């Protein structure tokens, strides 16, 4: 499965790859002390606070790497969405 991470490094990943990584992240963190799920708020929480009670768990480093990739993808999508030009002026 490490080949998926090599292919998906950075923000140049597809939506399908992002969803696949979220599934892997959820599987890795199922028994961790953290909010359940893989929405962007939980991803951000895990990046900032996940090390406090999970850093010694199996798969922590991999889960953190995946979380960072998902966050980069999300930030890249948000930038593209926010740079649209306004069509109407009110």
N, CA, C and O atoms as a MOPAC input file, in Angstrom:
PM7 MOZYME 1SCF
protein

 N      0.80300 1    -1.20300 1     0.00000 1
 C      0.00000 1     0.00000 1     0.00000 1
 C      0.84300 1     1.26300 1     0.00000 1
 O      0.31600 1     2.34200 1    -0.27100 1
 N      2.12400 1     1.16800 1     0.29200 1
 C      2.96900 1     2.34700 1     0.27100 1
 C      3.09200 1     2.93200 1    -1.12700 1
 O      3.39600 1     4.11500 1    -1.27700 1
 N      2.86000 1     2.12000 1    -2.15400 1
 C      2.93400 1     2.65000 1    -3.51000 1
 C      1.84200 1     3.67500 1    -3.74800 1
 O      2.04600 1     4.61400 1    -4.51800 1
 N      0.67700 1     3.52400 1    -3.10300 1
 C     -0.37500 1     4.52200 1    -3.24700 1
 C      0.08700 1     5.86000 1    -2.69800 1
 O     -0.20800 1     6.90600 1    -3.27800 1
 N      0.80900 1     5.83600 1    -1.58400 1
 C      1.28600 1     7.07800 1    -0.99100 1
 C      2.31500 1     7.75000 1    -1.88600 1
 O      2.33500 1     8.97500 1    -2.00000 1
 N      3.16800 1     6.95900 1    -2.52000 1
 C      4.16300 1     7.53900 1    -3.41300 1
 C      3.48600 1     8.18600 1    -4.61900 1
 O      3.89500 1     9.26200 1    -5.05500 1
 N      2.45900 1     7.54100 1    -5.15900 1
 C      1.75600 1     8.08300 1    -6.31600 1
 C      0.96900 1     9.33300 1    -5.95500 1
 O      0.78600 1    10.21700 1    -6.79100 1
 N      0.49800 1     9.41100 1    -4.70000 1
 C     -0.42100 1    10.46800 1    -4.30300 1
 C      0.25400 1    11.58300 1    -3.52500 1
 O     -0.44500 1    12.40900 1    -2.93800 1
 N      1.55900 1    11.64800 1    -3.49300 1
 C      2.20700 1    12.67800 1    -2.69800 1
 C      1.93800 1    14.05500 1    -3.28900 1
 O      1.86200 1    14.22200 1    -4.50600 1
 N      1.79400 1    15.03800 1    -2.40500 1
 C      1.50500 1    16.39900 1    -2.84000 1
 C      0.03900 1    16.60600 1    -3.13400 1
 O     -0.79400 1    15.77100 1    -2.78100 1
 N     -0.28400 1    17.71300 1    -3.77900 1
 C     -1.67900 1    18.03200 1    -4.04200 1
 C     -2.14700 1    17.54700 1    -5.39900 1
 O     -3.31300 1    17.74100 1    -5.74100 1
 N     -1.29100 1    16.92900 1    -6.17600 1
 C     -1.65300 1    16.46200 1    -7.51300 1
 C     -2.26300 1    15.06700 1    -7.45900 1
 O     -1.73500 1    14.12800 1    -8.05500 1
 N     -3.37800 1    14.93700 1    -6.74400 1
 C     -4.07400 1    13.66500 1    -6.67200 1
 C     -5.50800 1    13.87000 1    -7.13900 1
 O     -6.01200 1    14.99300 1    -7.16700 1
 N     -6.14000 1    12.79600 1    -7.49600 1
 C     -7.51900 1    12.88400 1    -7.95400 1
 C     -8.46400 1    12.76000 1    -6.76400 1
 O     -8.05600 1    12.38700 1    -5.66400 1
 N     -9.71600 1    13.07500 1    -7.00000 1
 C    -10.72600 1    12.93500 1    -5.96400 1
 C    -10.83100 1    11.48000 1    -5.51600 1
 O    -10.94700 1    11.20100 1    -4.32300 1
 N    -10.79100 1    10.55500 1    -6.47000 1
 C    -10.87400 1     9.13000 1    -6.13400 1
 C     -9.70900 1     8.70700 1    -5.24000 1
 O     -9.89900 1     7.94900 1    -4.28900 1
 N     -8.51400 1     9.19000 1    -5.54100 1
 C     -7.35800 1     8.86500 1    -4.71100 1
 C     -7.52000 1     9.45700 1    -3.31300 1
 O     -7.15600 1     8.82700 1    -2.32000 1
 N     -8.06100 1    10.65900 1    -3.24300 1
 C     -8.30300 1    11.28800 1    -1.95500 1
 C     -9.28000 1    10.47200 1    -1.11700 1
 O     -9.06100 1    10.27600 1     0.07900 1
 N    -10.34500 1     9.99900 1    -1.73100 1
 C    -11.32300 1     9.18300 1    -1.01200 1
 C    -10.71400 1     7.85600 1    -0.56000 1
 O    -11.00900 1     7.36900 1     0.53200 1
 N     -9.85900 1     7.27700 1    -1.41000 1
 C     -9.17300 1     6.04300 1    -1.05700 1
 C     -8.26100 1     6.26300 1     0.15300 1
 O     -8.21700 1     5.43500 1     1.06200 1
 N     -7.54200 1     7.37500 1     0.15700 1
 C     -6.66700 1     7.69200 1     1.28200 1
 C     -7.47500 1     7.92400 1     2.55600 1
 O     -7.03500 1     7.54900 1     3.64400 1
 N     -8.63600 1     8.52900 1     2.43400 1
 C     -9.49800 1     8.72300 1     3.60900 1
 C     -9.93600 1     7.37800 1     4.18200 1
 O    -10.01100 1     7.21900 1     5.40100 1
 N    -10.22300 1     6.41500 1     3.32000 1
 C    -10.60200 1     5.07900 1     3.78700 1
 C     -9.44400 1     4.42100 1     4.53500 1
 O     -9.64600 1     3.82100 1     5.59000 1
 N     -8.24500 1     4.53200 1     3.99700 1
 C     -7.06200 1     3.98200 1     4.66400 1
 C     -6.86200 1     4.68000 1     6.01000 1
 O     -6.58100 1     4.03000 1     7.01700 1
 N     -7.00800 1     6.01600 1     6.02100 1
 C     -6.85400 1     6.78600 1     7.25700 1
 C     -7.84500 1     6.31300 1     8.31300 1
 O     -7.47500 1     6.12100 1     9.47100 1
 N     -9.09500 1     6.12600 1     7.92300 1
 C    -10.10900 1     5.66000 1     8.87000 1
 C     -9.76300 1     4.27600 1     9.41200 1
 O     -9.93300 1     4.01900 1    10.60400 1
 N     -9.28000 1     3.38500 1     8.55000 1
 C     -8.89900 1     2.04500 1     8.99600 1
 C     -7.73100 1     2.09900 1     9.98400 1
 O     -7.73100 1     1.39100 1    10.99100 1
 N     -6.74200 1     2.93700 1     9.69400 1
 C     -5.57800 1     3.05200 1    10.57300 1
 C     -5.92900 1     3.65300 1    11.92600 1
 O     -5.36600 1     3.25100 1    12.94400 1
 N     -6.84300 1     4.60300 1    11.95200 1
 C     -7.12700 1     5.35500 1    13.17400 1
 C     -8.37700 1     4.86700 1    13.90300 1
 O     -8.83100 1     5.51300 1    14.84800 1
 N     -8.92600 1     3.75800 1    13.48600 1
 C    -10.17500 1     3.25000 1    14.08100 1
 C    -10.09600 1     3.13900 1    15.60200 1
 O    -11.06600 1     3.46900 1    16.28500 1
 N     -8.98700 1     2.69000 1    16.14300 1
 C     -8.87300 1     2.50000 1    17.59500 1
 C     -8.10400 1     3.62700 1    18.28500 1
 O     -7.76400 1     3.50100 1    19.46100 1
 N     -7.82800 1     4.70900 1    17.58900 1
 C     -7.08600 1     5.82800 1    18.16600 1
 C     -7.99900 1     6.67500 1    19.03700 1
 O     -9.22200 1     6.63100 1    18.90900 1
 N     -7.37900 1     7.45100 1    19.93000 1
 C     -8.10300 1     8.40800 1    20.75500 1
 C     -8.25200 1     9.70300 1    19.97000 1
 O     -7.37400 1    10.56600 1    19.99400 1
 N     -9.37200 1     9.82300 1    19.27700 1
 C     -9.62500 1    10.99500 1    18.44100 1
 C    -11.07900 1    10.99000 1    18.01900 1
 O    -11.76000 1     9.97400 1    18.16100 1
 N    -11.57000 1    12.11200 1    17.50000 1
 C    -12.93100 1    12.11000 1    16.96600 1
 C    -13.04700 1    11.10300 1    15.82800 1
 O    -12.11200 1    10.93500 1    15.04600 1
 N    -14.17800 1    10.44400 1    15.73600 1
 C    -14.37000 1     9.40800 1    14.72200 1
 C    -14.63500 1    10.03000 1    13.35500 1
 O    -15.31600 1    11.05000 1    13.24700 1
 N    -14.09300 1     9.40900 1    12.32000 1
 C    -14.34800 1     9.84700 1    10.96000 1
 C    -13.12500 1    10.44000 1    10.29800 1
 O    -12.03700 1    10.47300 1    10.87200 1
 N    -13.32800 1    10.91400 1     9.05800 1
 C    -12.20200 1    11.48600 1     8.31500 1
 C    -12.59600 1    12.78100 1     7.62100 1
 O    -12.05200 1    13.10800 1     6.56600 1
 N    -13.54000 1    13.52400 1     8.20200 1
 C    -13.85100 1    14.81900 1     7.59400 1
 C    -12.67400 1    15.76400 1     7.82600 1
 O    -11.78100 1    15.45900 1     8.61600 1
 N    -12.66900 1    16.88000 1     7.15900 1
 C    -11.49100 1    17.75500 1     7.18700 1
 C    -11.20800 1    18.29500 1     8.58500 1
 O    -10.04900 1    18.52800 1     8.93200 1
 N    -12.25000 1    18.49800 1     9.39400 1
 C    -12.03100 1    18.95900 1    10.76700 1
 C    -11.28300 1    17.91500 1    11.58500 1
 O    -10.39200 1    18.26000 1    12.36000 1
 N    -11.63500 1    16.64400 1    11.42200 1
 C    -10.94500 1    15.57200 1    12.13100 1
 C     -9.51500 1    15.40100 1    11.62300 1
 O     -8.60400 1    15.11200 1    12.39900 1
 N     -9.32600 1    15.58200 1    10.32100 1
 C     -7.97300 1    15.50600 1     9.74200 1
 C     -7.09600 1    16.59800 1    10.35500 1
 O     -5.97000 1    16.33100 1    10.77600 1
 N     -7.61100 1    17.82500 1    10.40400 1
 C     -6.85100 1    18.93100 1    10.98300 1
 C     -6.56600 1    18.67500 1    12.45900 1
 O     -5.45900 1    18.92800 1    12.93700 1
 N     -7.58500 1    18.16400 1    13.19200 1
 C     -7.38300 1    17.85400 1    14.60200 1
 C     -6.27500 1    16.82600 1    14.75900 1
 O     -5.41400 1    16.97600 1    15.62600 1
 N     -6.28200 1    15.78700 1    13.94000 1
 C     -5.28900 1    14.72300 1    14.03600 1
 C     -3.88900 1    15.26000 1    13.77000 1
 O     -2.94500 1    14.88500 1    14.46500 1
 N     -3.74000 1    16.11800 1    12.79000 1
 C     -2.42000 1    16.68300 1    12.48400 1
 C     -1.90400 1    17.49800 1    13.66300 1
 O     -0.72200 1    17.42100 1    13.99900 1
 N     -2.78100 1    18.28100 1    14.29700 1
 C     -2.36500 1    19.15400 1    15.40400 1
 C     -2.25800 1    18.42300 1    16.74100 1
 O     -1.33100 1    18.68200 1    17.50900 1
 N     -3.18600 1    17.51900 1    17.02900 1
 C     -3.28700 1    16.94400 1    18.36800 1
 C     -3.12100 1    15.42600 1    18.43700 1
 O     -3.07100 1    14.86500 1    19.53100 1
 N     -3.03800 1    14.76300 1    17.30400 1
 C     -3.00800 1    13.30700 1    17.29700 1
 C     -1.81500 1    12.68800 1    17.98200 1
 O     -1.88700 1    11.55400 1    18.45500 1
 N     -0.71800 1    13.41900 1    18.04000 1
 C      0.49600 1    12.86000 1    18.63500 1
 C      0.40200 1    12.72300 1    20.15700 1
 O      1.15600 1    11.95500 1    20.75300 1
 N     -0.50600 1    13.45200 1    20.78300 1
 C     -0.57400 1    13.45600 1    22.25100 1
 C     -0.87200 1    12.08700 1    22.83700 1
 O     -0.25500 1    11.69100 1    23.82700 1
 N     -1.80400 1    11.36200 1    22.24600 1
 C     -2.13900 1    10.05800 1    22.82100 1
 C     -2.04800 1     8.91800 1    21.80800 1
 O     -2.43900 1     7.78900 1    22.10400 1
 N     -1.53300 1     9.21300 1    20.61600 1
 C     -1.50400 1     8.17800 1    19.58300 1
 C     -0.13200 1     7.93500 1    18.97100 1
 O      0.01400 1     7.02800 1    18.15100 1
 N      0.86500 1     8.70500 1    19.33700 1
 C      2.15300 1     8.63900 1    18.64400 1
 C      2.85600 1     7.29200 1    18.77700 1
 O      3.69000 1     6.95800 1    17.93600 1
 N      2.54800 1     6.51900 1    19.79500 1
 C      3.19100 1     5.22400 1    19.97900 1
 C      2.38200 1     4.07900 1    19.38600 1
 O      2.80600 1     2.92600 1    19.45900 1
 N      1.25000 1     4.36900 1    18.81100 1
 C      0.39500 1     3.33000 1    18.23800 1
 C      0.93900 1     2.89200 1    16.87800 1
 O      1.60800 1     3.65100 1    16.17700 1
 N      0.62900 1     1.64100 1    16.53300 1
 C      1.04200 1     1.12100 1    15.22900 1
 C      0.36300 1     1.92400 1    14.12000 1
 O     -0.84100 1     2.17400 1    14.17500 1
 N      1.12600 1     2.31900 1    13.13200 1
 C      0.58700 1     3.01400 1    11.97700 1
 C      0.41900 1     4.50900 1    12.15600 1
 O     -0.11800 1     5.17400 1    11.27000 1
 N      0.86900 1     5.06100 1    13.29300 1
 C      0.67200 1     6.49800 1    13.52900 1
 C      1.36500 1     7.35100 1    12.46400 1
 O      0.75900 1     8.26900 1    11.91100 1
 N      2.61500 1     7.05300 1    12.18200 1
 C      3.36100 1     7.86900 1    11.20900 1
 C      2.70700 1     7.80800 1     9.83300 1
 O      2.62500 1     8.81800 1     9.13400 1
 N      2.24800 1     6.63600 1     9.45000 1
 C      1.57700 1     6.48200 1     8.15900 1
 C      0.27300 1     7.26000 1     8.14500 1
 O     -0.04000 1     7.93000 1     7.16100 1
 N     -0.49800 1     7.17800 1     9.23800 1
 C     -1.76000 1     7.91300 1     9.33100 1
 C     -1.50800 1     9.41900 1     9.27200 1
 O     -2.26800 1    10.15000 1     8.63800 1
 N     -0.44800 1     9.88300 1     9.92700 1
 C     -0.11600 1    11.30500 1     9.90500 1
 C      0.26900 1    11.74000 1     8.49300 1
 O     -0.13900 1    12.81200 1     8.04600 1
 N      1.04400 1    10.92800 1     7.79100 1
 C      1.43400 1    11.23600 1     6.41800 1
 C      0.20100 1    11.32800 1     5.51400 1
 O      0.08400 1    12.24500 1     4.70200 1
 N     -0.70800 1    10.37700 1     5.66300 1
 C     -1.93700 1    10.37700 1     4.86400 1
 C     -2.77800 1    11.60300 1     5.19100 1
 O     -3.33300 1    12.23500 1     4.29200 1
 N     -2.87600 1    11.94400 1     6.48100 1
 C     -3.64800 1    13.11600 1     6.89000 1
 C     -3.08500 1    14.38800 1     6.24800 1
 O     -3.84500 1    15.25000 1     5.80700 1
 N     -1.77400 1    14.50400 1     6.19500 1
 C     -1.15300 1    15.68600 1     5.58000 1
 C     -1.43800 1    15.74600 1     4.07900 1
 O     -1.67800 1    16.82400 1     3.53400 1
 N     -1.41300 1    14.59800 1     3.41500 1
 C     -1.71000 1    14.56400 1     1.98200 1
 C     -3.15700 1    14.98300 1     1.73300 1
 O     -3.43100 1    15.76700 1     0.82400 1
 N     -4.08100 1    14.46400 1     2.53600 1
 C     -5.50000 1    14.82600 1     2.39300 1
 C     -5.69100 1    16.31200 1     2.65500 1
 O     -6.44100 1    16.97300 1     1.93700 1
 N     -5.02700 1    16.84300 1     3.66700 1
 C     -5.13300 1    18.27500 1     4.00200 1
 C     -4.59500 1    19.13200 1     2.85900 1
 O     -5.21100 1    20.13900 1     2.50700 1
 N     -3.46200 1    18.75500 1     2.27400 1
 C     -2.90900 1    19.49900 1     1.13800 1
 C     -3.88000 1    19.48400 1    -0.03300 1
 O     -4.07600 1    20.50100 1    -0.69800 1
 N     -4.48400 1    18.33100 1    -0.28100 1
 C     -5.46300 1    18.22000 1    -1.35900 1
 C     -6.65400 1    19.12700 1    -1.08400 1
 O     -7.12200 1    19.83100 1    -1.97900 1
 N     -7.13800 1    19.11300 1     0.13500 1
 C     -8.28100 1    19.94000 1     0.51100 1
 C     -7.95500 1    21.42900 1     0.38100 1
 O     -8.76200 1    22.20300 1    -0.13200 1
 N     -6.78200 1    21.81800 1     0.84200 1
 C     -6.37600 1    23.22600 1     0.73300 1
 C     -6.23900 1    23.65300 1    -0.71700 1
 O     -6.61000 1    24.77300 1    -1.07100 1
 N     -5.71300 1    22.78000 1    -1.55700 1
 C     -5.58200 1    23.08600 1    -2.98200 1
 C     -6.92400 1    23.25000 1    -3.64400 1
 O     -7.10000 1    24.14000 1    -4.47600 1
 N     -7.87700 1    22.40900 1    -3.29200 1
 C     -9.22700 1    22.51500 1    -3.85100 1
 C     -9.90500 1    23.78800 1    -3.37700 1
 O    -10.62200 1    24.43500 1    -4.14000 1
 N     -9.68200 1    24.14700 1    -2.12400 1
 C    -10.29800 1    25.35900 1    -1.58400 1
 C     -9.74300 1    26.60100 1    -2.28500 1
 O    -10.49000 1    27.53800 1    -2.56600 1
 N     -8.44500 1    26.61200 1    -2.56600 1
 C     -7.85000 1    27.76300 1    -3.25900 1
 C     -8.43300 1    27.89600 1    -4.65600 1
 O     -8.74300 1    29.00400 1    -5.09400 1
 N     -8.58700 1    26.76800 1    -5.36800 1
 C     -9.14800 1    26.82000 1    -6.71400 1
 C    -10.57900 1    27.32600 1    -6.68500 1
 O    -10.98700 1    28.08800 1    -7.56200 1
 N    -11.33800 1    26.91200 1    -5.69200 1
 C    -12.73900 1    27.32300 1    -5.57800 1
 C    -12.84600 1    28.79400 1    -5.23600 1
 O    -13.73200 1    29.47800 1    -5.74800 1
 N    -11.98000 1    29.29100 1    -4.39600 1
 C    -12.05800 1    30.67400 1    -3.93600 1
 C    -11.52700 1    31.68200 1    -4.94400 1
 O    -11.70700 1    32.88400 1    -4.75100 1
 N    -10.88700 1    31.23800 1    -5.99700 1
 C    -10.31400 1    32.18600 1    -6.94500 1
 C    -11.24100 1    32.47000 1    -8.12600 1
 O    -10.81500 1    33.06400 1    -9.11600 1
 N    -12.48100 1    32.05900 1    -8.03300 1
 C    -13.42700 1    32.34300 1    -9.11000 1
 C    -13.71300 1    33.83100 1    -9.18000 1
 O    -13.68200 1    34.53500 1    -8.17100 1
 N    -13.99200 1    34.29800 1   -10.39000 1
 C    -14.33100 1    35.70100 1   -10.56800 1
 C    -15.82100 1    35.88100 1   -10.37600 1
 O    -16.62700 1    35.03700 1   -10.76700 1
 N    -16.16800 1    37.00400 1    -9.76500 1
 C    -17.58300 1    37.29300 1    -9.53300 1
 C    -18.21900 1    37.69400 1   -10.84900 1
 O    -17.69100 1    38.53900 1   -11.57300 1
 N    -19.35300 1    37.08800 1   -11.15600 1
 C    -20.02600 1    37.35200 1   -12.41000 1
 C    -20.96500 1    38.56000 1   -12.28700 1
 O    -21.00200 1    39.42300 1   -13.16400 1
 N    -21.69700 1    38.60200 1   -11.21900 1
 C    -22.64200 1    39.69800 1   -11.00800 1
 C    -22.14900 1    40.61300 1    -9.91300 1
 O    -21.51800 1    40.17100 1    -8.95300 1
 N    -22.43700 1    41.87600 1   -10.06000 1
 C    -22.11100 1    42.84700 1    -9.03600 1
 C    -23.41800 1    43.37800 1    -8.48500 1
 O    -24.24600 1    43.89000 1    -9.23800 1
 N    -23.61200 1    43.26400 1    -7.19800 1
 C    -24.85200 1    43.72600 1    -6.56400 1
 C    -24.65500 1    45.03900 1    -5.88200 1
 O    -25.59400 1    45.57700 1    -5.29600 1

